[in-house]
Amino acid sequence: MNKVEFSKKTLDKFKSVIAKYPEKGAALLPTLWLAQQEFSVLTPEVEEYVAGLVGVSPVRVQEVRSFYTMYTARPLGKYHLQLCTNITCSLLGAEELLEHLKKRLKVNCGETTSDKKFTLSAVECLGHCGTGPVIQINDDFHESLTRESLDKLLDSLK
């Protein structure tokens, strides 16, 4: 069994992050983000490793990881589609867009397409209420979506 460890480059980043906090446990969120970038998936082994780095229990790491949608414990497709379904986006048509995505991609929320290209998620709020409906695809935001603009966006990713 391979031991989970950061690469030297990520470990250097971690040391830089941890130096900014008077208490190691306060660095849990940025350390989880480093782990997400390094390992892609936050497995129980990765969570245990992060817990040891920042001096908190593995259960605390799992609680935090499961609360935030930016962290994942399961493999994602090449493109992670996170559609905001909070009240503003819903009133602007996000629910219809979500149903459209489910039909087009032939997946439900939380699932990945058979070709491993897309993972679909409905999320609570992406903070773009003035320009909804909005979708986050990996690290990029796309606003003021319509069915047509969403289809065009998906076509550009194929």
N, C-alpha and C positions, 0 to 999 in steps of 0.2 A: 504494500500500500504506500502510495506517495504521500509524503508529508506536505501539507499546505503551507506555503511560505511566499511572501512577496518577493518579486525580483529585486535586485539591488536598486534599480531605478525607482521602483515604487516604494521600497523601504526608505530611500532618501527623501522622497516626497512625504512619506508618513512622518519622518523625523522633523521635517519642516512644519508640517501641520501641528503635530503634538506640541511643538515649542511655543505655539501661539496660545495655548490653554494652560491656566494655572492648575487645573485638575485634569488628569488624563481621561477620565470618563466623559468629560465634556466634548472630547474629540470623536465621539462615537459616529455621528453622522458623516463627517468628512472621511473618516476611516472606512466606513461602509462603502462610501462612494469610490474610494480608491480600490477596495476589494471588488466591487462590481465591475470596475474598469479592467482590473487585472484578471479576474477569473470568469467574468460574464454571468455566472450564476452563483448566488450566495447559498451554498450547500450547508448542511449542519457542520461539516468540517471547517468550512470557511468562517462560519459564524463563531465557532469555538476559537479559531485562530484570532479573529478580531477581538473577541472577548478578552483573550490573554494580552493582546497588545494594549488595550485601553483600560484594563483592570476592572471589568464588569463581568457579571455572570453571563453565560451563554443564553440563558432565558431572556435576559434584558436585551441582548442583541437581537434575538428572534422577535421579541415584542416590537422593537423599533423597526426592524426590517419589514415586518408584516403590516405595520401601520402606513408606511410610505410607499406609494405606487412606483416610485423611481427605483426601488430595489426589488429584485426578483429572485425567487428560490427555484424557478423552473426555467429551462432553456426557452429563449424567445426566437422568433423568426428574424430574418435579416432586417425587416422593418417592423418596429413596434408601433402600431397605430393606437393612440390613446385619444379617444373622442370624449370631449367634455359633455357630460349629461346633467350638469347642475342646472338650476332653475332658469337662468338667463339663456343659456345655450339651448335648453329644451324648448323654451318658449319661441326660440328663433329657428327651430326645426331639427335639433340634434337627434331627437328620438327617431324621426323618419330617416335621417342619415344613418343612424345605427342599424336600423332594419335593412336599409339598402346595402350597407357593408356586409352584414351577415349573409344576405342572399348572394351578393356578388362573390364574396370570398368562400362561401359555403362553410362557415365556421360560426360558433357562438362566442360570446365574450369569454376571454381567458383561454381560447384555443388558438392553435397555430395551423396554418394551411398545410396540406399534405406535402407541398414542395418546400416547406420550411421558410417561405419567403415573408409571410405576414403573420403577426400575432395581433389579435384584436382585443382591446380593453376599453371598457367604459370607465371614465374617471370622474371624480367629483368636481374639481375646479382647476382650471389651468390659468386662471387669473387674467383672462382676456375678455371679460364680460362686455366690454364696449364694442367688440368686433366678432362676436359669436355668430354662428357656431364655429368652434375652433377644434382643431386636431393637432396633436403633437406626434410627429413621426420621428422616432429616435430623438434627436436633440433639436429638431426644427419645428416651428409653429406655423400653421396655415390657418388663416382667419377668414371670416365672412364666407363660409362655405355654402355652396349649393350642391345639389346632386351632380350637376354638370362639372363644376370645378373640382369636386372630389373625384369623379371618374377620370378627369384629365390628369389629376395629380397621381392617381393610382397607375394609370397607363404609363406615366413618365418613369415609374419605378420598376416596370417590368423589363 
